[in-house]
Amino acid sequence: MSSKGFTSSLPFKLILALVLGILIGLGLSAIEGSAFCTAMLNVIVTIRYISGQFINFCIPLIIIGFVAPSITRLGSNASKMLLLALIIAYISSIGAAFFSVVAGYTILPFMNIASEVEGLKSLPEVVFALSIPQIMPVISALVLSITVGLAATWNKSKYIINLLEEFQAIVLSIVKMFLIPLLPVLIGTTFCGFAYEGSLTKQLPIFIAIILIVIIGHYIWLALLYFLAGAYSGKNPLKIINNYGPAYMTAIGTMSSAATLSVALQCAKKSEPPLRDDMVNFGIPLFANIHLCGSVMTETFFVMAVSKILYGAYPTVSNMILFALLLGIFAIAAPGVPGGTVMASLGLITGVLGFDTSGTALMLTIFALQDSFGTACNVTGDGALTLILTGYAEKHNISGENLETKNL
């Protein structure tokens, strides 16, 4: 990625907003009690509130716009192999999530995360509380998306299917033109508040440690995926993963599975054998859109840490189980934008775990800081799942003549 491309990327803008927010917050803290400080804080907390309201409003639209069209696309294309691909992608995602849950309950209590810091300053109340209610609850949006998508597929309702495709394009435009540009504003104002209150310096080392733990978790999960794929297919997985270096590095540089797809295909095709060419052409583009094990693992671990940092307690086991199971579904239909997994699942974060605006802003920030490594894990894991498809096709004598997939 060129320097110009990096400076225009979302992670750079988020980091810049974070730094500016911290600097402004520290500056306001130094002049606490002045008329200028009070006026600035009133503006900042109001902007943060309205930004959070708009993001929450968009959550059901994102769910409907991406889940329903994804179902209609997958309904008639190579149904048996698509079903298998969906199952193993979902199992890999929720497996990574549960692995992260266990690691969270095991590791985080030993990290001395401070949820309450003495001597914090207080932010003023919101001056202009513009409430923007959602068009429907998050779970209702998910159920509506699944039922409409399946019914449209079964009835071959071309009009509804085309309507859903157009609606997805509209929602994606909303995400790109409104939601993504708004994220730096939300994150900057949130961290300005953190810096003004005085809690930020105590939490920064925890964020760095959490990111490093998650990256190590990525490597462990990839090793497990390739081991299981090799055991099932009876083939040597090292012949695949040894060729995936360029794809891994490209994913780190681009932070996009779509941008890495051509390199991932080249890496996978160098692995023939053990991968079958038809399975590579079918599986790699498909998994680039539905298999997000690294992102799911990251988000699961992060929500536990953020919950402890901001709310003083970890989510309950039952809530984390529900979160992990639903997150696997949301990951399959996550939009193809930076941070797509956490964007698509904001409804779970707020609805299942009860995060407020500060919690979602903090999640978006630390997720974006490691997004490139999560994407690299997703892309590299696709090779293991394609090996499983190859093993299944060979065991069941499935030819690849009619297997096609669309770029979701």
C-alpha positions in Angstrom: 0.0 0.0 0.0 1.4 3.4 -1.0 1.8 6.2 1.5 -0.9 8.2 -0.2 -3.2 5.1 -0.1 -2.5 4.6 3.6 -3.2 8.2 4.5 -6.6 7.9 2.8 -7.4 4.5 4.5 -10.0 4.1 7.3 -7.4 2.8 9.9 -5.2 5.9 9.3 -8.2 8.2 9.7 -9.3 6.4 12.9 -5.8 6.6 14.3 -5.6 10.3 13.4 -9.0 10.9 15.0 -7.9 9.0 18.1 -4.7 11.0 18.4 -6.4 14.3 17.8 -9.2 13.4 20.3 -6.7 12.5 22.9 -4.7 15.8 22.4 -7.8 17.9 22.5 -9.1 16.1 25.6 -5.7 16.6 27.4 -5.7 20.2 26.4 -9.3 20.7 27.7 -8.3 18.9 30.9 -5.5 21.5 31.4 -7.9 24.4 31.3 -10.7 22.7 33.2 -13.4 25.1 34.5 -12.9 27.8 31.8 -15.8 29.0 29.7 -14.0 27.8 26.5 -13.5 24.3 28.0 -17.2 24.1 29.0 -18.4 25.2 25.6 -16.1 22.7 23.8 -17.1 19.8 26.0 -20.8 20.6 25.4 -20.2 20.4 21.6 -18.1 17.2 21.9 -20.6 15.2 24.0 -23.5 16.3 21.7 -21.6 15.3 18.5 -20.8 12.0 20.1 -24.4 11.4 21.1 -25.8 12.2 17.7 -23.2 10.1 15.9 -23.9 7.2 18.1 -27.6 7.6 17.4 -27.1 7.5 13.7 -24.9 4.5 13.8 -27.5 2.6 15.9 -30.2 3.6 13.4 -28.2 2.1 10.5 -27.8 -1.3 12.2 -31.1 -2.9 11.1 -30.6 -1.5 7.6 -27.1 -3.2 7.4 -28.5 -6.5 8.6 -31.4 -6.6 6.1 -29.2 -5.2 3.3 -26.6 -7.9 3.6 -28.1 -11.0 5.1 -31.2 -11.3 2.8 -29.4 -10.8 -0.5 -26.6 -13.2 0.6 -29.2 -15.9 1.1 -30.8 -15.3 -2.3 -27.5 -15.5 -4.0 -26.6 -18.8 -2.3 -29.9 -20.5 -2.9 -29.5 -22.0 -6.4 -25.8 -22.2 -7.0 -24.2 -25.6 -6.5 -26.4 -26.2 -3.5 -24.6 -29.2 -2.0 -21.2 -27.7 -2.1 -22.5 -24.3 -1.0 -24.2 -25.8 1.9 -21.0 -27.6 2.9 -19.1 -24.4 2.5 -21.5 -22.4 4.6 -21.4 -25.1 7.3 -17.7 -25.3 7.6 -17.3 -21.5 7.4 -19.8 -21.1 10.2 -18.2 -23.9 12.3 -14.8 -22.3 11.9 -16.2 -18.9 12.9 -18.0 -20.0 16.0 -15.2 -22.3 16.9 -12.8 -19.3 16.8 -15.4 -17.4 18.9 -15.7 -20.0 21.6 -11.9 -20.4 21.6 -11.7 -16.7 22.2 -14.4 -16.9 24.9 -12.4 -19.5 26.8 -9.2 -17.5 26.4 -11.0 -14.4 27.6 -12.3 -15.9 30.8 -8.9 -17.6 31.4 -6.5 -14.7 30.5 -8.2 -11.4 31.1 -8.8 -11.8 34.9 -5.0 -12.0 35.3 -4.4 -8.7 33.4 -5.5 -6.4 36.2 -7.8 -4.4 34.0 -8.9 -1.3 35.9 -12.6 -0.7 35.4 -12.8 2.2 37.9 -10.2 4.9 38.1 -10.2 7.3 41.1 -10.2 11.1 40.6 -11.9 11.1 37.2 -13.4 14.3 35.8 -17.0 14.3 34.8 -18.3 15.2 31.3 -21.3 17.5 30.9 -24.7 16.2 29.9 -25.8 16.2 26.3 -27.1 19.7 25.4 -29.1 18.6 22.3 -30.3 15.0 22.6 -31.4 14.2 19.1 -32.8 10.7 19.3 -32.9 8.6 16.1 -34.8 5.4 16.9 -34.2 2.2 14.8 -36.8 1.2 12.3 -37.0 -2.2 14.1 -35.2 -4.2 16.8 -32.0 -5.9 15.7 -33.3 -9.5 16.2 -36.4 -8.6 14.2 -34.2 -7.4 11.4 -32.2 -10.7 11.5 -35.3 -12.9 11.5 -36.9 -10.8 8.7 -33.8 -11.1 6.6 -33.6 -14.9 6.9 -37.2 -15.5 6.3 -37.6 -13.2 3.3 -34.3 -14.4 1.8 -35.3 -18.1 2.0 -38.9 -17.5 0.8 -37.7 -15.4 -2.1 -35.3 -18.2 -3.1 -37.8 -21.0 -2.8 -40.4 -19.1 -4.8 -37.8 -17.8 -7.3 -39.2 -14.3 -6.8 -37.0 -12.4 -9.3 -38.6 -9.1 -8.5 -37.9 -9.4 -4.7 -34.4 -10.8 -5.3 -33.6 -7.8 -7.6 -35.1 -5.5 -5.0 -32.9 -6.9 -2.3 -29.9 -6.6 -4.5 -30.7 -2.9 -5.1 -31.4 -2.4 -1.4 -28.0 -3.8 -0.6 -26.3 -1.4 -3.0 -28.2 1.4 -1.3 -27.2 0.3 2.2 -23.6 -0.1 1.1 -23.7 3.5 -0.2 -25.0 4.6 3.2 -22.1 2.7 4.9 -19.5 4.1 2.6 -20.8 7.7 2.3 -22.2 8.3 5.7 -21.3 5.6 8.3 -17.6 5.2 7.5 -16.9 9.0 7.4 -18.7 9.3 10.7 -16.6 6.8 12.5 -13.6 9.0 13.0 -15.9 11.7 14.4 -17.4 9.2 16.9 -14.1 7.8 17.9 -12.3 11.1 18.1 -15.0 12.6 20.4 -15.1 9.4 22.5 -11.4 9.4 23.1 -11.5 13.1 23.7 -13.8 12.3 26.6 -11.6 9.5 27.8 -8.6 11.8 27.8 -10.4 14.6 29.6 -11.7 12.3 32.3 -8.1 11.0 32.9 -8.6 7.2 32.5 -6.9 6.8 29.1 -3.3 6.5 30.3 -4.2 3.7 32.6 -5.9 1.7 29.9 -3.5 2.1 26.9 -1.0 -0.7 27.9 -4.0 -3.0 28.3 -5.1 -2.3 24.7 -1.6 -3.2 23.3 -1.4 -6.4 25.3 -4.9 -7.4 24.2 -4.0 -6.9 20.5 -0.9 -9.0 20.9 -2.8 -11.8 22.6 -5.3 -11.9 19.7 -2.7 -12.1 17.0 -1.1 -15.1 18.8 -4.7 -16.6 18.9 -4.9 -16.2 15.2 -1.8 -18.4 14.6 -3.1 -21.0 17.0 -6.5 -21.2 15.2 -4.8 -21.4 11.8 -2.6 -24.3 13.0 -5.7 -26.1 14.2 -7.7 -25.5 11.0 -4.9 -26.8 8.8 -4.4 -29.8 11.1 -8.1 -30.8 10.9 -8.2 -30.2 7.1 -5.2 -32.4 6.6 -6.6 -35.1 8.8 -9.9 -35.1 7.0 -8.5 -35.0 3.5 -5.6 -37.2 4.1 -3.3 -34.6 2.5 -0.3 -32.6 3.7 -1.6 -29.1 4.7 2.0 -27.8 4.9 2.1 -27.8 1.0 -0.7 -25.2 1.1 0.2 -23.0 4.0 3.8 -22.8 2.8 2.5 -21.0 -0.3 0.3 -18.5 1.5 3.0 -16.0 2.6 2.3 -13.5 -0.2 -1.5 -13.7 0.5 -0.9 -13.1 4.2 1.3 -10.1 3.6 -1.0 -8.7 1.0 -4.0 -8.9 3.4 -1.9 -7.1 6.0 -1.2 -4.3 3.5 -4.6 -4.0 1.9 -6.8 -4.9 5.0 -9.3 -6.3 2.4 -10.2 -9.9 1.6 -11.5 -8.7 -1.8 -8.3 -6.9 -2.7 -6.3 -9.9 -1.6 -8.4 -12.4 -3.6 -6.3 -12.5 -6.8 -3.1 -13.2 -4.7 -4.9 -15.8 -2.6 -6.0 -17.6 -5.8 -2.4 -17.6 -7.1 -1.2 -19.0 -3.8 -3.9 -21.7 -3.7 -3.2 -22.7 -7.3 0.4 -23.3 -6.4 -0.8 -25.9 -4.0 -2.1 -28.3 -6.7 -1.8 -31.0 -5.4 -3.2 -31.2 -2.7 -5.9 -28.7 -3.7 -8.0 -29.4 -6.7 -8.2 -26.6 -9.3 -12.0 -26.6 -9.5 -12.2 -26.5 -5.7 -9.8 -23.5 -5.7 -11.9 -21.6 -8.3 -15.1 -22.4 -6.3 -13.9 -22.2 -2.7 -11.4 -19.3 -2.5 -13.7 -16.6 -3.8 -16.6 -17.9 -1.8 -14.7 -18.1 1.5 -13.3 -14.7 1.0 -16.8 -13.4 1.6 -18.2 -15.8 4.2 -15.2 -17.1 6.3 -14.0 -14.5 8.8 -12.6 -16.6 11.6 -9.8 -14.1 12.5 -12.2 -11.2 12.7 -14.7 -13.2 14.8 -12.0 -14.3 17.2 -10.8 -10.7 17.6 -14.2 -9.2 18.2 -15.2 -11.8 20.7 -12.0 -11.3 22.8 -12.3 -7.5 22.5 -15.9 -7.3 23.7 -15.0 -9.1 26.9 -12.1 -6.8 27.5 -14.1 -3.6 26.7 -16.9 -4.8 28.9 -14.5 -5.1 31.9 -12.8 -1.8 31.1 -16.0 0.3 30.7 -18.6 -1.5 32.8 -16.6 -3.2 35.5 -17.7 -6.8 34.7 -17.3 -9.5 32.0 -20.4 -10.5 30.0 -22.2 -13.5 31.4 -21.4 -17.0 30.0 -24.9 -17.3 28.6 -24.7 -13.9 26.8 -21.3 -14.8 25.4 -22.6 -18.2 24.1 -25.5 -16.4 22.4 -23.2 -13.7 21.1 -20.8 -16.3 19.6 -23.5 -18.3 17.9 -25.1 -15.2 16.3 -21.8 -13.6 15.4 -21.0 -16.6 13.2 -24.2 -15.8 11.2 -23.5 -12.1 11.0 -19.9 -12.8 9.9 -21.2 -14.7 6.9 -23.1 -11.7 5.7 -20.7 -9.0 6.9 -20.2 -6.1 4.4 -17.0 -6.1 2.4 -15.7 -2.9 4.0 -12.8 -2.4 6.5 -14.1 -3.6 9.8 -17.1 -5.2 8.2 -17.5 -7.9 10.8 -17.8 -5.5 13.7 -19.9 -3.1 11.7 -22.4 -5.8 10.8 -22.6 -7.1 14.3 -23.0 -3.7 16.1 -26.6 -4.9 16.9 -25.3 -7.9 18.8 -22.8 -5.7 20.7 -25.6 -3.3 21.8 -28.5 -5.7 21.9 -27.0 -8.9 23.4 -24.2 -7.4 25.4 -25.8 -4.0 26.2 -22.9 -1.8 25.1 -23.6 2.0 24.9 -22.1 4.5 22.6 -18.7 4.6 24.4 -18.5 0.8 24.3 -19.2 0.6 20.5 -16.8 3.5 19.8 -14.0 1.7 21.8 -14.7 -1.6 20.0 -14.6 0.0 16.6 -11.2 1.7 17.5 -9.3 -1.3 18.8 -10.8 -3.5 16.1 -9.6 -1.2 13.4 -6.1 -1.1 14.9 -5.6 -4.8 14.3 -8.0 -5.2 11.3 -5.2 -6.1 8.9 -4.1 -9.1 11.0 -7.6 -10.3 11.3 -8.1 -10.1 7.5 -4.8 -12.0 7.0 -6.0 -14.8 9.3 -9.3 -14.9 7.4 -7.6 -15.2 4.0 -5.0 -17.8 5.1 -7.8 -19.9 6.8 -9.6 -20.1 3.4 -6.9 -22.4 2.2 -7.7 -24.9 5.0 -11.4 -24.8 4.3 -10.8 -25.3 0.5 -8.7 -28.4 1.4 -11.8 -29.7 3.3 -13.9 -29.1 0.2 -11.3 -30.9 -1.9 -11.4 -33.9 0.4 -15.2 -34.0 0.4 -15.4 -33.8 -3.4 -12.9 -36.6 -3.8 -14.6 -38.8 -1.2 -18.0 -38.3 -2.8 -16.8 -38.3 -6.5 -18.1 -34.8 -7.1 -16.9 -33.2 -10.3 -16.3 -29.5 -10.7 -17.9 -29.0 -14.1 -20.9 -27.0 -12.9 -19.6 -25.4 -9.8 -19.7 -21.6 -9.9 -19.9 -18.9 -7.4 -20.6 -15.2 -7.5 -18.6 -12.5 -5.9 -20.8 -11.8 -2.9 
